[in-house]
């Protein structure tokens, strides 16, 4: 029987972008033997709370599917929070 690590050799993750087709929501399915897939949808302008008022903001939905045999749920949540921070503040990529 192969160990857990051996079964994931050669695969890590996929980033799938359907936003260019105007898709505003998606639910990607993991490509075995990979451990995660991140789906990025189109940015849509909608009302959003900005400081103490409401204004228009471009909102992009992202969804991730994680294989819990390889990635703990808490780690997956922290990873998504970090991804959100980088998308919302891209200058952080330079530091």
trRosetta pair geometry for C-beta under 8 A, 3 or more apart (Angstrom, degrees):
i j d omega theta_ij theta_ji phi_ij phi_ji
2 6 4.3 -124 -174 87 103 125
2 7 5.1 124 113 -60 128 86
3 6 4.8 96 54 5 78 103
3 7 7.3 -145 92 -9 42 86
4 7 6.1 -61 -157 30 31 110
4 8 7.2 12 154 -7 63 109
4 69 6.3 -154 -144 160 117 105
4 70 7.1 174 168 -88 111 74
5 8 6.2 -72 -158 40 35 102
5 9 7.4 60 147 -52 66 84
6 9 5.8 -21 -160 -18 43 115
7 33 5.8 -159 152 -148 69 130
8 11 6.0 -108 -170 66 65 89
8 12 7.9 76 167 -91 105 45
8 33 5.1 -171 -119 147 44 111
8 34 7.5 84 -149 -120 89 20
8 35 6.0 19 -137 -52 134 104
8 70 6.0 96 -79 -102 153 138
9 33 7.3 14 49 95 45 150
10 33 6.8 72 70 54 91 122
11 31 7.3 -141 -154 102 136 91
11 32 7.5 110 82 164 172 34
11 33 4.4 151 36 75 139 78
11 34 4.0 -110 161 -73 116 66
11 35 7.4 147 118 -12 94 70
12 34 6.1 0 82 -135 19 90
12 35 6.6 -37 -165 27 41 98
12 36 7.9 -24 151 40 59 85
13 34 5.6 132 -95 -172 29 119
13 35 6.5 -52 -74 61 80 76
13 36 4.5 -12 -116 71 107 87
13 37 6.5 174 -164 -85 75 39
13 38 6.9 34 170 -5 121 95
14 28 7.5 -149 90 170 112 144
14 31 5.6 63 -20 18 143 123
14 34 6.0 56 -16 146 92 174
14 36 7.7 -160 32 104 62 55
14 37 4.6 -6 62 -119 98 87
14 38 7.3 -167 95 30 54 64
15 37 7.7 171 -86 -162 26 60
15 38 4.9 -16 -114 67 72 103
15 40 6.8 19 -179 -8 93 112
16 26 7.3 -118 105 123 117 151
16 28 5.1 148 40 -103 139 139
16 37 6.2 18 -4 179 113 106
16 38 7.1 174 26 86 69 49
16 39 4.9 -20 71 -108 103 70
16 40 7.1 179 89 23 50 71
17 20 6.3 57 133 -5 104 99
17 39 7.9 161 -84 -160 30 51
17 40 4.6 -15 -109 65 75 109
18 21 5.3 -51 -177 40 73 111
18 23 3.8 -15 129 49 114 140
18 26 5.3 114 34 -59 137 149
18 39 6.9 -4 9 -167 105 97
18 40 7.4 167 28 81 60 57
18 41 6.2 -16 70 -113 91 58
18 42 7.6 -72 107 -35 67 80
19 22 7.6 61 -174 -65 40 13
19 23 6.5 -99 -85 59 30 77
19 24 7.9 68 -117 -95 71 43
19 40 5.6 -49 -21 126 119 87
19 41 5.2 112 -80 161 85 27
19 42 3.8 144 -148 -79 77 51
19 43 6.6 42 -157 -9 134 63
19 60 6.9 -13 -101 -141 142 109
20 42 7.6 178 -33 -90 19 91
21 42 7.7 -121 66 -56 48 115
22 42 5.5 4 -142 -50 28 158
23 26 5.7 47 144 -57 129 108
23 41 5.5 -106 111 -139 79 87
23 42 6.0 145 66 -13 42 101
24 41 5.1 81 -164 163 26 128
24 42 5.0 -59 -88 52 65 100
24 44 5.4 28 -129 -43 125 134
24 61 6.5 81 166 21 63 122
25 41 5.5 5 -74 -101 23 160
25 61 5.4 -3 -102 81 67 158
25 63 7.7 64 -166 -25 67 130
26 39 4.3 -126 93 164 116 141
26 41 5.5 171 3 -77 96 100
26 61 7.7 151 22 104 69 112
26 63 6.1 -153 84 35 67 126
27 39 7.0 -142 -102 28 8 162
27 63 5.8 -63 -107 123 49 160
27 65 7.7 78 179 -54 67 118
28 37 4.3 -124 126 121 129 125
28 38 7.3 44 41 103 150 8
28 39 3.8 172 -22 -54 116 118
28 63 6.4 160 14 93 86 103
28 64 7.7 -20 53 -127 114 30
28 65 5.7 -139 88 5 80 116
29 37 6.9 30 89 42 21 154
29 65 6.5 -6 -124 40 26 168
30 34 5.9 -154 -172 83 89 93
30 35 7.4 -47 -147 173 130 11
30 36 6.7 -67 -111 -124 106 16
30 37 5.1 -167 -99 -7 52 111
30 65 5.1 -127 -46 109 89 119
30 66 7.8 92 -77 -130 129 9
30 67 5.8 106 -141 -54 170 97
31 34 5.0 42 73 22 78 123
31 37 6.5 100 1 -73 82 126
34 37 6.8 84 109 -58 134 83
34 67 7.6 160 113 -12 53 128
35 66 6.8 8 154 -156 77 68
35 67 4.7 -106 -147 38 59 113
35 70 3.9 -93 -129 89 123 151
35 71 5.6 115 163 -21 118 110
36 64 6.1 1 -172 -175 110 105
36 65 6.6 169 -149 87 60 53
36 66 4.8 -10 -102 -106 99 66
36 67 6.8 -123 -62 7 57 78
36 70 8.0 -128 -35 85 84 123
36 71 6.3 16 -57 3 115 155
36 76 7.5 174 -106 -121 131 103
37 64 6.8 172 87 -150 46 60
37 65 5.2 6 51 50 92 97
38 62 6.4 -3 -176 -176 93 110
38 63 7.6 161 -157 85 49 41
38 64 4.8 -18 -104 -100 70 93
38 83 7.4 -157 -136 -139 145 163
39 62 6.5 162 84 -157 56 58
39 63 4.7 -8 56 60 109 87
39 64 7.2 -172 18 -79 72 41
39 65 8.0 43 -11 -5 106 91
40 60 6.6 1 -165 166 87 121
40 62 5.3 -15 -102 -106 62 92
41 60 6.2 171 72 -169 73 72
41 61 4.4 7 40 65 131 91
41 62 7.0 -154 12 -77 81 43
41 63 7.8 50 -25 0 108 95
42 60 7.1 -131 122 -123 23 83
43 58 4.3 26 169 172 118 109
43 59 6.7 152 -154 71 68 26
43 60 4.3 -43 -90 -72 74 95
44 58 6.9 151 69 -152 21 63
44 59 5.7 -32 63 62 77 82
44 60 7.6 139 11 -86 66 46
45 56 5.3 16 -177 -179 102 111
45 57 7.1 172 -142 86 61 24
45 58 5.4 -36 -84 -91 66 67
45 59 7.8 132 -108 13 18 75
46 56 7.0 159 81 -144 12 71
46 57 6.9 -34 64 62 61 69
46 59 5.6 -41 37 16 110 123
47 54 5.4 13 -173 174 103 114
47 55 7.4 165 -144 94 61 15
47 56 6.5 -53 -92 -94 44 55
47 57 7.9 47 176 20 15 82
48 54 6.9 158 76 -153 26 71
48 55 6.6 -35 63 71 76 61
48 56 7.1 73 20 -159 91 19
48 57 3.7 -41 34 25 144 123
48 59 6.5 154 -73 -57 134 116
49 53 7.6 166 -150 95 59 27
49 54 5.8 -45 -96 -98 52 71
50 53 6.1 -23 69 74 80 74
50 54 7.0 113 20 -134 79 21
50 55 4.6 -30 22 31 134 111
50 57 6.5 151 -63 -55 115 122
60 87 7.1 -114 62 171 127 142
62 80 7.6 178 102 -148 116 97
62 83 7.0 -116 108 125 159 131
62 84 7.7 -160 45 -82 131 79
62 87 7.7 -180 -21 -36 144 166
64 76 6.9 -170 108 -172 128 103
64 79 7.7 -114 115 100 174 113
64 80 5.8 -146 19 -87 137 111
66 70 7.6 -134 176 71 84 90
66 71 4.6 -88 -175 76 120 128
66 73 7.4 157 79 -103 138 52
66 76 4.3 -100 -20 -110 166 138
67 70 4.7 44 89 24 105 105
67 71 6.4 95 67 21 61 92
68 71 6.6 -79 -110 70 35 62
68 72 7.2 58 -150 -116 75 28
68 73 6.3 -1 -116 -54 109 84
71 75 5.6 -125 -173 85 83 118
71 76 5.2 97 136 -64 118 97
71 79 7.9 -34 -170 -2 135 147
72 75 4.5 86 64 9 89 106
72 76 6.9 -154 94 -10 45 86
73 76 5.4 -53 -147 34 34 116
73 77 6.4 34 155 -20 66 102
74 77 5.7 -51 -150 34 32 111
74 78 6.5 31 152 -16 64 104
75 78 5.7 -54 -147 38 33 110
75 79 6.2 38 152 -23 65 105
76 79 5.6 -54 -149 34 30 114
76 80 6.6 29 154 -17 64 104
77 80 5.8 -54 -149 36 32 109
77 81 6.5 34 152 -19 64 105
78 81 5.6 -53 -148 36 34 113
78 82 6.4 36 152 -19 66 104
79 82 5.7 -54 -150 36 31 111
79 83 6.4 34 151 -20 65 105
80 83 5.5 -49 -146 35 35 115
80 84 6.4 40 153 -22 65 102
81 84 5.7 -50 -150 33 32 114
81 85 6.6 35 150 -20 62 104
82 85 5.6 -53 -152 34 33 114
82 86 6.6 30 153 -16 66 105
83 86 5.9 -58 -151 37 32 109
83 87 6.4 28 154 -17 67 107
84 87 5.8 -58 -146 38 30 108
84 88 6.1 20 160 -11 67 112
85 88 6.0 -62 -141 44 26 104
85 89 6.0 -30 175 35 65 105
85 92 6.6 -7 138 34 95 168
86 89 6.9 -78 -127 66 21 68
86 90 6.5 56 172 -106 63 51
86 92 5.6 -117 -112 75 66 120
86 93 6.0 79 -155 -61 104 91
87 90 7.0 6 -144 -69 22 84
89 92 5.0 66 109 -16 99 111
90 93 5.6 -22 -176 4 65 116
91 94 5.7 -48 -172 27 56 114
91 95 7.4 51 139 -23 73 102
92 95 5.7 -55 -153 27 46 112
